[in-house]
Amino acid sequence: MSTIADWLGGFCLLAGALLALAAGIGVLRFPDVLGRMHAATKPQVLGVLVLLLGLALRLRTAADLGMIALIAVFQLATAPVAAQMIGRAAYRSGRIDRELLEVDELAGR
C-alpha cells in the first residue's frame, strides 16, 4: 500500500507542478489584466492544492498533515480575495478594455 501511495504522491507532485507552470506561462502570455488574473488564480490554486495532496501522500505524519491543511486553507482563502481586489482596482483605474466584457454590471454606478 505504501508503494501505491508513493506513486500517487509523485504523480500529484508532477501534475501540480505542471499546473503551476501553466499558470506562470498564462501570466506572461495573456494580454490584459483580467486574463492574467484568471491565469494567476485558477490553475495556480489548483496546482498548489494538488502539490499539497502529493506531499500529504508522501509524508503521512500528523504534524505534516496539519501543516499541509493549514497551507491549503490559507491558499483557498487568500488567492480568490487577492484576485478580486486586483480586478476591482484595475476596473476602477480604467485599465480594462470594456469592449471585451460581455456583461458590465458596474457600468451604471
Gaussian input, Z-matrix of N, CA and C with variables (Angstrom, degrees):
# hf/3-21g

backbone

0 1
 N
 C     1     B1
 C     2     B2     1     A1
 N     3     B3     2     A2     1     D1
 C     4     B4     3     A3     2     D2
 C     5     B5     4     A4     3     D3
 N     6     B6     5     A5     4     D4
 C     7     B7     6     A6     5     D5
 C     8     B8     7     A7     6     D6
 N     9     B9     8     A8     7     D7
 C    10    B10     9     A9     8     D8
 C    11    B11    10    A10     9     D9
 N    12    B12    11    A11    10    D10
 C    13    B13    12    A12    11    D11
 C    14    B14    13    A13    12    D12
 N    15    B15    14    A14    13    D13
 C    16    B16    15    A15    14    D14
 C    17    B17    16    A16    15    D15
 N    18    B18    17    A17    16    D16
 C    19    B19    18    A18    17    D17
 C    20    B20    19    A19    18    D18
 N    21    B21    20    A20    19    D19
 C    22    B22    21    A21    20    D20
 C    23    B23    22    A22    21    D21
 N    24    B24    23    A23    22    D22
 C    25    B25    24    A24    23    D23
 C    26    B26    25    A25    24    D24
 N    27    B27    26    A26    25    D25
 C    28    B28    27    A27    26    D26
 C    29    B29    28    A28    27    D27
 N    30    B30    29    A29    28    D28
 C    31    B31    30    A30    29    D29
 C    32    B32    31    A31    30    D30
 N    33    B33    32    A32    31    D31
 C    34    B34    33    A33    32    D32
 C    35    B35    34    A34    33    D33
 N    36    B36    35    A35    34    D34
 C    37    B37    36    A36    35    D35
 C    38    B38    37    A37    36    D36
 N    39    B39    38    A38    37    D37
 C    40    B40    39    A39    38    D38
 C    41    B41    40    A40    39    D39
 N    42    B42    41    A41    40    D40
 C    43    B43    42    A42    41    D41
 C    44    B44    43    A43    42    D42
 N    45    B45    44    A44    43    D43
 C    46    B46    45    A45    44    D44
 C    47    B47    46    A46    45    D45
 N    48    B48    47    A47    46    D46
 C    49    B49    48    A48    47    D47
 C    50    B50    49    A49    48    D48
 N    51    B51    50    A50    49    D49
 C    52    B52    51    A51    50    D50
 C    53    B53    52    A52    51    D51
 N    54    B54    53    A53    52    D52
 C    55    B55    54    A54    53    D53
 C    56    B56    55    A55    54    D54
 N    57    B57    56    A56    55    D55
 C    58    B58    57    A57    56    D56
 C    59    B59    58    A58    57    D57
 N    60    B60    59    A59    58    D58
 C    61    B61    60    A60    59    D59
 C    62    B62    61    A61    60    D60
 N    63    B63    62    A62    61    D61
 C    64    B64    63    A63    62    D62
 C    65    B65    64    A64    63    D63
 N    66    B66    65    A65    64    D64
 C    67    B67    66    A66    65    D65
 C    68    B68    67    A67    66    D66
 N    69    B69    68    A68    67    D67
 C    70    B70    69    A69    68    D68
 C    71    B71    70    A70    69    D69
 N    72    B72    71    A71    70    D70
 C    73    B73    72    A72    71    D71
 C    74    B74    73    A73    72    D72
 N    75    B75    74    A74    73    D73
 C    76    B76    75    A75    74    D74
 C    77    B77    76    A76    75    D75
 N    78    B78    77    A77    76    D76
 C    79    B79    78    A78    77    D77
 C    80    B80    79    A79    78    D78
 N    81    B81    80    A80    79    D79
 C    82    B82    81    A81    80    D80
 C    83    B83    82    A82    81    D81
 N    84    B84    83    A83    82    D82
 C    85    B85    84    A84    83    D83
 C    86    B86    85    A85    84    D84
 N    87    B87    86    A86    85    D85
 C    88    B88    87    A87    86    D86
 C    89    B89    88    A88    87    D87
 N    90    B90    89    A89    88    D88
 C    91    B91    90    A90    89    D89
 C    92    B92    91    A91    90    D90
 N    93    B93    92    A92    91    D91
 C    94    B94    93    A93    92    D92
 C    95    B95    94    A94    93    D93
 N    96    B96    95    A95    94    D94
 C    97    B97    96    A96    95    D95
 C    98    B98    97    A97    96    D96
 N    99    B99    98    A98    97    D97
 C   100   B100    99    A99    98    D98
 C   101   B101   100   A100    99    D99
 N   102   B102   101   A101   100   D100
 C   103   B103   102   A102   101   D101
 C   104   B104   103   A103   102   D102
 N   105   B105   104   A104   103   D103
 C   106   B106   105   A105   104   D104
 C   107   B107   106   A106   105   D105
 N   108   B108   107   A107   106   D106
 C   109   B109   108   A108   107   D107
 C   110   B110   109   A109   108   D108
 N   111   B111   110   A110   109   D109
 C   112   B112   111   A111   110   D110
 C   113   B113   112   A112   111   D111
 N   114   B114   113   A113   112   D112
 C   115   B115   114   A114   113   D113
 C   116   B116   115   A115   114   D114
 N   117   B117   116   A116   115   D115
 C   118   B118   117   A117   116   D116
 C   119   B119   118   A118   117   D117
 N   120   B120   119   A119   118   D118
 C   121   B121   120   A120   119   D119
 C   122   B122   121   A121   120   D120
 N   123   B123   122   A122   121   D121
 C   124   B124   123   A123   122   D122
 C   125   B125   124   A124   123   D123
 N   126   B126   125   A125   124   D124
 C   127   B127   126   A126   125   D125
 C   128   B128   127   A127   126   D126
 N   129   B129   128   A128   127   D127
 C   130   B130   129   A129   128   D128
 C   131   B131   130   A130   129   D129
 N   132   B132   131   A131   130   D130
 C   133   B133   132   A132   131   D131
 C   134   B134   133   A133   132   D132
 N   135   B135   134   A134   133   D133
 C   136   B136   135   A135   134   D134
 C   137   B137   136   A136   135   D135
 N   138   B138   137   A137   136   D136
 C   139   B139   138   A138   137   D137
 C   140   B140   139   A139   138   D138
 N   141   B141   140   A140   139   D139
 C   142   B142   141   A141   140   D140
 C   143   B143   142   A142   141   D141
 N   144   B144   143   A143   142   D142
 C   145   B145   144   A144   143   D143
 C   146   B146   145   A145   144   D144
 N   147   B147   146   A146   145   D145
 C   148   B148   147   A147   146   D146
 C   149   B149   148   A148   147   D147
 N   150   B150   149   A149   148   D148
 C   151   B151   150   A150   149   D149
 C   152   B152   151   A151   150   D150
 N   153   B153   152   A152   151   D151
 C   154   B154   153   A153   152   D152
 C   155   B155   154   A154   153   D153
 N   156   B156   155   A155   154   D154
 C   157   B157   156   A156   155   D155
 C   158   B158   157   A157   156   D156
 N   159   B159   158   A158   157   D157
 C   160   B160   159   A159   158   D158
 C   161   B161   160   A160   159   D159
 N   162   B162   161   A161   160   D160
 C   163   B163   162   A162   161   D161
 C   164   B164   163   A163   162   D162
 N   165   B165   164   A164   163   D163
 C   166   B166   165   A165   164   D164
 C   167   B167   166   A166   165   D165
 N   168   B168   167   A167   166   D166
 C   169   B169   168   A168   167   D167
 C   170   B170   169   A169   168   D168
 N   171   B171   170   A170   169   D169
 C   172   B172   171   A171   170   D170
 C   173   B173   172   A172   171   D171
 N   174   B174   173   A173   172   D172
 C   175   B175   174   A174   173   D173
 C   176   B176   175   A175   174   D174
 N   177   B177   176   A176   175   D175
 C   178   B178   177   A177   176   D176
 C   179   B179   178   A178   177   D177
 N   180   B180   179   A179   178   D178
 C   181   B181   180   A180   179   D179
 C   182   B182   181   A181   180   D180
 N   183   B183   182   A182   181   D181
 C   184   B184   183   A183   182   D182
 C   185   B185   184   A184   183   D183
 N   186   B186   185   A185   184   D184
 C   187   B187   186   A186   185   D185
 C   188   B188   187   A187   186   D186
 N   189   B189   188   A188   187   D187
 C   190   B190   189   A189   188   D188
 C   191   B191   190   A190   189   D189
 N   192   B192   191   A191   190   D190
 C   193   B193   192   A192   191   D191
 C   194   B194   193   A193   192   D192
 N   195   B195   194   A194   193   D193
 C   196   B196   195   A195   194   D194
 C   197   B197   196   A196   195   D195
 N   198   B198   197   A197   196   D196
 C   199   B199   198   A198   197   D197
 C   200   B200   199   A199   198   D198
 N   201   B201   200   A200   199   D199
 C   202   B202   201   A201   200   D200
 C   203   B203   202   A202   201   D201
 N   204   B204   203   A203   202   D202
 C   205   B205   204   A204   203   D203
 C   206   B206   205   A205   204   D204
 N   207   B207   206   A206   205   D205
 C   208   B208   207   A207   206   D206
 C   209   B209   208   A208   207   D207
 N   210   B210   209   A209   208   D208
 C   211   B211   210   A210   209   D209
 C   212   B212   211   A211   210   D210
 N   213   B213   212   A212   211   D211
 C   214   B214   213   A213   212   D212
 C   215   B215   214   A214   213   D213
 N   216   B216   215   A215   214   D214
 C   217   B217   216   A216   215   D215
 C   218   B218   217   A217   216   D216
 N   219   B219   218   A218   217   D217
 C   220   B220   219   A219   218   D218
 C   221   B221   220   A220   219   D219
 N   222   B222   221   A221   220   D220
 C   223   B223   222   A222   221   D221
 C   224   B224   223   A223   222   D222
 N   225   B225   224   A224   223   D223
 C   226   B226   225   A225   224   D224
 C   227   B227   226   A226   225   D225
 N   228   B228   227   A227   226   D226
 C   229   B229   228   A228   227   D227
 C   230   B230   229   A229   228   D228
 N   231   B231   230   A230   229   D229
 C   232   B232   231   A231   230   D230
 C   233   B233   232   A232   231   D231
 N   234   B234   233   A233   232   D232
 C   235   B235   234   A234   233   D233
 C   236   B236   235   A235   234   D234
 N   237   B237   236   A236   235   D235
 C   238   B238   237   A237   236   D236
 C   239   B239   238   A238   237   D237
 N   240   B240   239   A239   238   D238
 C   241   B241   240   A240   239   D239
 C   242   B242   241   A241   240   D240
 N   243   B243   242   A242   241   D241
 C   244   B244   243   A243   242   D242
 C   245   B245   244   A244   243   D243
 N   246   B246   245   A245   244   D244
 C   247   B247   246   A246   245   D245
 C   248   B248   247   A247   246   D246
 N   249   B249   248   A248   247   D247
 C   250   B250   249   A249   248   D248
 C   251   B251   250   A250   249   D249
 N   252   B252   251   A251   250   D250
 C   253   B253   252   A252   251   D251
 C   254   B254   253   A253   252   D252
 N   255   B255   254   A254   253   D253
 C   256   B256   255   A255   254   D254
 C   257   B257   256   A256   255   D255
 N   258   B258   257   A257   256   D256
 C   259   B259   258   A258   257   D257
 C   260   B260   259   A259   258   D258
 N   261   B261   260   A260   259   D259
 C   262   B262   261   A261   260   D260
 C   263   B263   262   A262   261   D261
 N   264   B264   263   A263   262   D262
 C   265   B265   264   A264   263   D263
 C   266   B266   265   A265   264   D264
 N   267   B267   266   A266   265   D265
 C   268   B268   267   A267   266   D266
 C   269   B269   268   A268   267   D267
 N   270   B270   269   A269   268   D268
 C   271   B271   270   A270   269   D269
 C   272   B272   271   A271   270   D270
 N   273   B273   272   A272   271   D271
 C   274   B274   273   A273   272   D272
 C   275   B275   274   A274   273   D273
 N   276   B276   275   A275   274   D274
 C   277   B277   276   A276   275   D275
 C   278   B278   277   A277   276   D276
 N   279   B279   278   A278   277   D277
 C   280   B280   279   A279   278   D278
 C   281   B281   280   A280   279   D279
 N   282   B282   281   A281   280   D280
 C   283   B283   282   A282   281   D281
 C   284   B284   283   A283   282   D282
 N   285   B285   284   A284   283   D283
 C   286   B286   285   A285   284   D284
 C   287   B287   286   A286   285   D285
 N   288   B288   287   A287   286   D286
 C   289   B289   288   A288   287   D287
 C   290   B290   289   A289   288   D288
 N   291   B291   290   A290   289   D289
 C   292   B292   291   A291   290   D290
 C   293   B293   292   A292   291   D291
 N   294   B294   293   A293   292   D292
 C   295   B295   294   A294   293   D293
 C   296   B296   295   A295   294   D294
 N   297   B297   296   A296   295   D295
 C   298   B298   297   A297   296   D296
 C   299   B299   298   A298   297   D297
 N   300   B300   299   A299   298   D298
 C   301   B301   300   A300   299   D299
 C   302   B302   301   A301   300   D300
 N   303   B303   302   A302   301   D301
 C   304   B304   303   A303   302   D302
 C   305   B305   304   A304   303   D303
 N   306   B306   305   A305   304   D304
 C   307   B307   306   A306   305   D305
 C   308   B308   307   A307   306   D306
 N   309   B309   308   A308   307   D307
 C   310   B310   309   A309   308   D308
 C   311   B311   310   A310   309   D309
 N   312   B312   311   A311   310   D310
 C   313   B313   312   A312   311   D311
 C   314   B314   313   A313   312   D312
 N   315   B315   314   A314   313   D313
 C   316   B316   315   A315   314   D314
 C   317   B317   316   A316   315   D315
 N   318   B318   317   A317   316   D316
 C   319   B319   318   A318   317   D317
 C   320   B320   319   A319   318   D318
 N   321   B321   320   A320   319   D319
 C   322   B322   321   A321   320   D320
 C   323   B323   322   A322   321   D321
 N   324   B324   323   A323   322   D322
 C   325   B325   324   A324   323   D323
 C   326   B326   325   A325   324   D324

   B1=1.4518
   B2=1.5248
   B3=1.3172
   B4=1.4583
   B5=1.5293
   B6=1.2985
   B7=1.4603
   B8=1.5217
   B9=1.3171
   B10=1.4684
   B11=1.5254
   B12=1.3284
   B13=1.4658
   B14=1.5230
   B15=1.3289
   B16=1.4638
   B17=1.5300
   B18=1.3263
   B19=1.4554
   B20=1.5298
   B21=1.3326
   B22=1.4657
   B23=1.5260
   B24=1.3263
   B25=1.4646
   B26=1.5180
   B27=1.3309
   B28=1.4642
   B29=1.5200
   B30=1.3418
   B31=1.4634
   B32=1.5176
   B33=1.3311
   B34=1.4697
   B35=1.5222
   B36=1.3168
   B37=1.4665
   B38=1.5222
   B39=1.3229
   B40=1.4553
   B41=1.5303
   B42=1.3206
   B43=1.4689
   B44=1.5286
   B45=1.3238
   B46=1.4587
   B47=1.5194
   B48=1.3261
   B49=1.4627
   B50=1.5257
   B51=1.3311
   B52=1.4624
   B53=1.5332
   B54=1.3184
   B55=1.4658
   B56=1.5271
   B57=1.3132
   B58=1.4630
   B59=1.5298
   B60=1.3295
   B61=1.4655
   B62=1.5204
   B63=1.3319
   B64=1.4651
   B65=1.5270
   B66=1.3277
   B67=1.4664
   B68=1.5277
   B69=1.3130
   B70=1.4642
   B71=1.5131
   B72=1.3224
   B73=1.4632
   B74=1.5265
   B75=1.3316
   B76=1.4564
   B77=1.5163
   B78=1.3111
   B79=1.4646
   B80=1.5273
   B81=1.3077
   B82=1.4603
   B83=1.5278
   B84=1.3251
   B85=1.4545
   B86=1.5292
   B87=1.3232
   B88=1.4605
   B89=1.5170
   B90=1.3344
   B91=1.4658
   B92=1.5229
   B93=1.3255
   B94=1.4545
   B95=1.5287
   B96=1.3188
   B97=1.4622
   B98=1.5235
   B99=1.3165
   B100=1.4594
   B101=1.5230
   B102=1.3160
   B103=1.4567
   B104=1.5207
   B105=1.3129
   B106=1.4674
   B107=1.5098
   B108=1.3248
   B109=1.4551
   B110=1.5209
   B111=1.3217
   B112=1.4601
   B113=1.5251
   B114=1.3335
   B115=1.4627
   B116=1.5203
   B117=1.3093
   B118=1.4645
   B119=1.5203
   B120=1.3243
   B121=1.4648
   B122=1.5123
   B123=1.3079
   B124=1.4631
   B125=1.5333
   B126=1.3289
   B127=1.4680
   B128=1.5287
   B129=1.3218
   B130=1.4615
   B131=1.5248
   B132=1.3230
   B133=1.4579
   B134=1.5221
   B135=1.3277
   B136=1.4647
   B137=1.5223
   B138=1.3258
   B139=1.4638
   B140=1.5182
   B141=1.3213
   B142=1.4713
   B143=1.5246
   B144=1.3238
   B145=1.4637
   B146=1.5223
   B147=1.3270
   B148=1.4671
   B149=1.5251
   B150=1.3335
   B151=1.4717
   B152=1.5272
   B153=1.3114
   B154=1.4619
   B155=1.5223
   B156=1.3284
   B157=1.4616
   B158=1.5193
   B159=1.3251
   B160=1.4590
   B161=1.5124
   B162=1.3216
   B163=1.4683
   B164=1.5264
   B165=1.3272
   B166=1.4648
   B167=1.5255
   B168=1.3218
   B169=1.4695
   B170=1.5226
   B171=1.3081
   B172=1.4666
   B173=1.5317
   B174=1.3300
   B175=1.4662
   B176=1.5292
   B177=1.3170
   B178=1.4682
   B179=1.5245
   B180=1.3238
   B181=1.4693
   B182=1.5230
   B183=1.3180
   B184=1.4583
   B185=1.5324
   B186=1.3127
   B187=1.4697
   B188=1.5306
   B189=1.3140
   B190=1.4617
   B191=1.5162
   B192=1.3140
   B193=1.4602
   B194=1.5313
   B195=1.3211
   B196=1.4601
   B197=1.5146
   B198=1.3183
   B199=1.4678
   B200=1.5245
   B201=1.3234
   B202=1.4671
   B203=1.5231
   B204=1.3163
   B205=1.4679
   B206=1.5340
   B207=1.3203
   B208=1.4682
   B209=1.5285
   B210=1.2927
   B211=1.4634
   B212=1.5274
   B213=1.3281
   B214=1.4656
   B215=1.5256
   B216=1.3165
   B217=1.4725
   B218=1.5207
   B219=1.3161
   B220=1.4649
   B221=1.5253
   B222=1.3145
   B223=1.4597
   B224=1.5278
   B225=1.3224
   B226=1.4615
   B227=1.5211
   B228=1.3173
   B229=1.4659
   B230=1.5286
   B231=1.3076
   B232=1.4632
   B233=1.5201
   B234=1.3186
   B235=1.4699
   B236=1.5334
   B237=1.3356
   B238=1.4662
   B239=1.5299
   B240=1.3118
   B241=1.4613
   B242=1.5223
   B243=1.3169
   B244=1.4655
   B245=1.5269
   B246=1.3223
   B247=1.4635
   B248=1.5266
   B249=1.3091
   B250=1.4740
   B251=1.5263
   B252=1.3054
   B253=1.4605
   B254=1.5235
   B255=1.3210
   B256=1.4677
   B257=1.5227
   B258=1.3296
   B259=1.4581
   B260=1.5135
   B261=1.3011
   B262=1.4601
   B263=1.5310
   B264=1.3349
   B265=1.4595
   B266=1.5254
   B267=1.3247
   B268=1.4623
   B269=1.5206
   B270=1.3154
   B271=1.4709
   B272=1.5224
   B273=1.2986
   B274=1.4701
   B275=1.5177
   B276=1.3239
   B277=1.4600
   B278=1.5316
   B279=1.3271
   B280=1.4560
   B281=1.5089
   B282=1.3022
   B283=1.4617
   B284=1.5290
   B285=1.3269
   B286=1.4568
   B287=1.5189
   B288=1.3232
   B289=1.4576
   B290=1.5217
   B291=1.3088
   B292=1.4647
   B293=1.5213
   B294=1.3066
   B295=1.4631
   B296=1.5275
   B297=1.3175
   B298=1.4601
   B299=1.5239
   B300=1.3255
   B301=1.4569
   B302=1.5237
   B303=1.3236
   B304=1.4708
   B305=1.5176
   B306=1.3233
   B307=1.4662
   B308=1.5206
   B309=1.3188
   B310=1.4605
   B311=1.5132
   B312=1.3039
   B313=1.4657
   B314=1.5169
   B315=1.3107
   B316=1.4523
   B317=1.5220
   B318=1.3162
   B319=1.4691
   B320=1.5186
   B321=1.3221
   B322=1.4541
   B323=1.5226
   B324=1.2974
   B325=1.4715
   B326=1.5039
   A1=111.07
   A2=115.98
   A3=119.95
   A4=110.96
   A5=117.24
   A6=120.52
   A7=110.97
   A8=117.37
   A9=120.60
   A10=110.20
   A11=117.07
   A12=120.35
   A13=111.27
   A14=117.38
   A15=120.23
   A16=111.38
   A17=116.75
   A18=119.75
   A19=111.31
   A20=117.16
   A21=120.18
   A22=111.28
   A23=116.26
   A24=120.16
   A25=111.95
   A26=116.39
   A27=120.13
   A28=111.99
   A29=116.18
   A30=119.84
   A31=111.07
   A32=117.68
   A33=121.09
   A34=111.21
   A35=117.24
   A36=119.93
   A37=110.82
   A38=116.72
   A39=120.17
   A40=111.09
   A41=117.27
   A42=120.62
   A43=111.21
   A44=117.67
   A45=120.85
   A46=112.27
   A47=116.13
   A48=119.70
   A49=110.85
   A50=117.63
   A51=120.42
   A52=111.49
   A53=117.24
   A54=119.77
   A55=111.25
   A56=117.44
   A57=120.19
   A58=110.56
   A59=117.25
   A60=120.67
   A61=110.93
   A62=117.25
   A63=120.90
   A64=110.84
   A65=117.11
   A66=120.45
   A67=110.72
   A68=117.09
   A69=120.52
   A70=112.47
   A71=116.75
   A72=120.17
   A73=110.49
   A74=116.45
   A75=120.01
   A76=112.41
   A77=117.01
   A78=120.04
   A79=110.52
   A80=117.29
   A81=120.26
   A82=112.67
   A83=117.49
   A84=120.82
   A85=115.11
   A86=118.78
   A87=119.77
   A88=110.19
   A89=117.27
   A90=119.94
   A91=115.46
   A92=118.48
   A93=118.85
   A94=111.38
   A95=114.53
   A96=121.29
   A97=111.76
   A98=116.81
   A99=119.61
   A100=112.19
   A101=117.28
   A102=120.50
   A103=111.69
   A104=116.32
   A105=120.13
   A106=111.57
   A107=116.59
   A108=120.13
   A109=110.49
   A110=116.99
   A111=121.05
   A112=110.36
   A113=116.36
   A114=120.14
   A115=112.03
   A116=117.04
   A117=119.88
   A118=112.44
   A119=117.86
   A120=118.65
   A121=113.33
   A122=119.49
   A123=121.09
   A124=112.81
   A125=119.87
   A126=117.46
   A127=112.85
   A128=116.98
   A129=118.87
   A130=110.83
   A131=117.51
   A132=120.44
   A133=110.04
   A134=116.93
   A135=119.50
   A136=110.63
   A137=117.23
   A138=120.59
   A139=112.35
   A140=116.72
   A141=119.79
   A142=110.63
   A143=117.14
   A144=119.52
   A145=112.06
   A146=117.46
   A147=120.19
   A148=110.06
   A149=117.07
   A150=119.85
   A151=111.23
   A152=116.68
   A153=120.03
   A154=111.53
   A155=117.26
   A156=120.02
   A157=110.70
   A158=116.37
   A159=119.92
   A160=112.27
   A161=117.06
   A162=120.24
   A163=111.60
   A164=116.07
   A165=119.47
   A166=110.74
   A167=116.72
   A168=119.38
   A169=111.90
   A170=117.09
   A171=120.05
   A172=112.62
   A173=118.43
   A174=121.17
   A175=112.79
   A176=117.60
   A177=124.91
   A178=116.21
   A179=120.41
   A180=120.63
   A181=108.41
   A182=115.69
   A183=120.53
   A184=111.84
   A185=117.68
   A186=120.64
   A187=110.88
   A188=116.92
   A189=120.17
   A190=111.50
   A191=117.24
   A192=120.52
   A193=111.59
   A194=117.11
   A195=120.30
   A196=112.23
   A197=116.25
   A198=120.31
   A199=110.65
   A200=117.12
   A201=120.89
   A202=110.28
   A203=117.45
   A204=120.71
   A205=110.98
   A206=117.08
   A207=120.13
   A208=111.66
   A209=116.73
   A210=120.39
   A211=110.32
   A212=117.09
   A213=120.61
   A214=111.10
   A215=116.91
   A216=119.90
   A217=110.59
   A218=117.66
   A219=119.77
   A220=111.60
   A221=117.74
   A222=120.71
   A223=110.33
   A224=116.67
   A225=120.16
   A226=112.13
   A227=117.42
   A228=120.30
   A229=112.55
   A230=118.35
   A231=119.76
   A232=114.59
   A233=119.65
   A234=120.97
   A235=112.60
   A236=120.74
   A237=118.56
   A238=113.61
   A239=117.42
   A240=120.36
   A241=110.37
   A242=116.74
   A243=119.91
   A244=110.87
   A245=117.86
   A246=120.77
   A247=110.85
   A248=116.64
   A249=120.27
   A250=110.60
   A251=117.39
   A252=120.99
   A253=111.29
   A254=117.65
   A255=120.61
   A256=110.22
   A257=116.74
   A258=120.17
   A259=112.52
   A260=116.60
   A261=121.26
   A262=111.45
   A263=115.75
   A264=119.58
   A265=111.27
   A266=117.31
   A267=120.16
   A268=110.93
   A269=117.48
   A270=120.57
   A271=110.93
   A272=115.85
   A273=119.41
   A274=113.21
   A275=116.95
   A276=119.01
   A277=112.30
   A278=117.36
   A279=120.38
   A280=114.76
   A281=118.60
   A282=121.55
   A283=112.92
   A284=116.46
   A285=121.29
   A286=108.45
   A287=116.55
   A288=121.10
   A289=107.71
   A290=115.93
   A291=120.67
   A292=112.84
   A293=118.28
   A294=121.53
   A295=111.44
   A296=117.41
   A297=121.24
   A298=112.97
   A299=117.44
   A300=121.14
   A301=109.74
   A302=116.57
   A303=119.78
   A304=111.18
   A305=115.94
   A306=122.15
   A307=107.25
   A308=115.99
   A309=120.77
   A310=108.15
   A311=116.78
   A312=121.65
   A313=112.56
   A314=118.70
   A315=121.65
   A316=113.00
   A317=118.08
   A318=120.42
   A319=112.61
   A320=118.85
   A321=120.78
   A322=113.40
   A323=118.63
   A324=120.91
   A325=111.37
   D1=-33.93
   D2=-179.04
   D3=-65.27
   D4=-36.67
   D5=-179.66
   D6=-67.23
   D7=-39.60
   D8=178.73
   D9=-64.75
   D10=-43.67
   D11=178.20
   D12=-63.63
   D13=-37.21
   D14=177.86
   D15=-65.89
   D16=-41.81
   D17=178.29
   D18=-66.34
   D19=-42.06
   D20=176.57
   D21=-63.75
   D22=-40.18
   D23=177.04
   D24=-62.36
   D25=-43.06
   D26=177.55
   D27=-63.43
   D28=-40.48
   D29=177.11
   D30=-63.89
   D31=-41.92
   D32=178.35
   D33=-64.54
   D34=-38.98
   D35=177.66
   D36=-62.95
   D37=-42.40
   D38=179.40
   D39=-67.81
   D40=-43.45
   D41=179.36
   D42=-64.16
   D43=-41.47
   D44=177.97
   D45=-64.61
   D46=-39.05
   D47=177.84
   D48=-65.44
   D49=-38.10
   D50=178.04
   D51=-67.95
   D52=-37.78
   D53=176.01
   D54=-65.60
   D55=-40.71
   D56=177.35
   D57=-65.75
   D58=-36.98
   D59=175.49
   D60=-63.78
   D61=-42.46
   D62=177.71
   D63=-62.11
   D64=-38.11
   D65=177.25
   D66=-63.94
   D67=-43.75
   D68=178.84
   D69=-63.57
   D70=-41.59
   D71=177.78
   D72=-65.79
   D73=-39.05
   D74=178.36
   D75=-63.64
   D76=-39.17
   D77=178.40
   D78=-64.11
   D79=-36.19
   D80=179.26
   D81=-76.51
   D82=-33.73
   D83=-171.04
   D84=-92.23
   D85=-30.76
   D86=-175.89
   D87=-71.31
   D88=141.92
   D89=-170.91
   D90=-84.17
   D91=-25.48
   D92=-172.66
   D93=-119.55
   D94=171.70
   D95=-175.37
   D96=-64.05
   D97=-43.37
   D98=-176.94
   D99=-67.06
   D100=-38.73
   D101=176.57
   D102=-65.45
   D103=-42.78
   D104=177.82
   D105=-66.14
   D106=-37.77
   D107=177.76
   D108=-63.85
   D109=-41.42
   D110=178.21
   D111=-63.09
   D112=-45.02
   D113=-179.67
   D114=-67.19
   D115=-29.82
   D116=-178.07
   D117=-79.22
   D118=-19.26
   D119=-176.22
   D120=-108.27
   D121=-51.60
   D122=-171.79
   D123=-63.15
   D124=-64.35
   D125=-177.61
   D126=-71.93
   D127=-25.84
   D128=-179.42
   D129=-68.84
   D130=-44.04
   D131=179.45
   D132=-65.92
   D133=-44.42
   D134=177.87
   D135=-63.06
   D136=-40.00
   D137=178.20
   D138=-62.16
   D139=-42.72
   D140=178.84
   D141=-65.76
   D142=-40.77
   D143=179.30
   D144=-65.90
   D145=-38.21
   D146=177.26
   D147=-68.86
   D148=-38.50
   D149=174.59
   D150=-61.15
   D151=-42.70
   D152=178.93
   D153=-65.57
   D154=-36.49
   D155=174.99
   D156=-63.31
   D157=-42.05
   D158=176.26
   D159=-62.07
   D160=-41.07
   D161=176.62
   D162=-64.23
   D163=-40.37
   D164=179.48
   D165=-64.06
   D166=-37.97
   D167=178.41
   D168=-70.04
   D169=-28.42
   D170=-178.82
   D171=-85.64
   D172=-38.38
   D173=-172.53
   D174=-85.48
   D175=-54.38
   D176=172.72
   D177=60.75
   D178=24.58
   D179=173.09
   D180=-105.75
   D181=154.64
   D182=-174.25
   D183=-62.16
   D184=-43.12
   D185=-179.67
   D186=-64.94
   D187=-40.85
   D188=179.19
   D189=-67.92
   D190=-40.14
   D191=179.43
   D192=-65.42
   D193=-36.86
   D194=176.31
   D195=-65.01
   D196=-42.13
   D197=178.27
   D198=-66.54
   D199=-40.17
   D200=178.59
   D201=-63.90
   D202=-40.16
   D203=178.18
   D204=-64.04
   D205=-40.76
   D206=177.02
   D207=-63.06
   D208=-42.80
   D209=178.76
   D210=-62.13
   D211=-42.35
   D212=179.58
   D213=-63.48
   D214=-43.46
   D215=-179.89
   D216=-64.07
   D217=-44.78
   D218=179.79
   D219=-66.28
   D220=-36.22
   D221=177.83
   D222=-65.08
   D223=-43.58
   D224=179.29
   D225=-69.09
   D226=-26.18
   D227=-178.76
   D228=-85.37
   D229=-31.86
   D230=-172.62
   D231=-95.92
   D232=-38.66
   D233=-174.59
   D234=-63.82
   D235=-46.89
   D236=178.11
   D237=-65.47
   D238=-35.23
   D239=178.71
   D240=-67.85
   D241=-41.69
   D242=177.76
   D243=-63.92
   D244=-40.45
   D245=178.30
   D246=-64.68
   D247=-39.09
   D248=177.62
   D249=-62.55
   D250=-43.09
   D251=-179.60
   D252=-67.96
   D253=-38.14
   D254=178.03
   D255=-65.38
   D256=-45.25
   D257=178.43
   D258=-63.53
   D259=-39.09
   D260=179.03
   D261=-65.53
   D262=-44.58
   D263=178.91
   D264=-65.57
   D265=-39.04
   D266=178.72
   D267=-66.26
   D268=-38.72
   D269=178.67
   D270=-65.96
   D271=-45.56
   D272=-177.96
   D273=-68.81
   D274=-29.64
   D275=-179.70
   D276=-87.98
   D277=-1.87
   D278=176.42
   D279=81.40
   D280=21.65
   D281=-178.74
   D282=-92.38
   D283=10.47
   D284=179.54
   D285=-110.80
   D286=133.63
   D287=175.09
   D288=-77.49
   D289=105.81
   D290=-174.83
   D291=-69.01
   D292=-15.43
   D293=176.05
   D294=-69.67
   D295=-24.55
   D296=179.71
   D297=-81.22
   D298=-13.54
   D299=-178.65
   D300=-80.47
   D301=131.39
   D302=175.11
   D303=-76.09
   D304=-42.82
   D305=178.83
   D306=-129.60
   D307=125.73
   D308=177.55
   D309=-114.57
   D310=91.85
   D311=-175.80
   D312=-73.13
   D313=-16.12
   D314=-178.67
   D315=-99.70
   D316=4.23
   D317=-175.30
   D318=-65.25
   D319=-34.20
   D320=-176.34
   D321=-83.37
   D322=-4.04
   D323=-174.90
   D324=-95.31

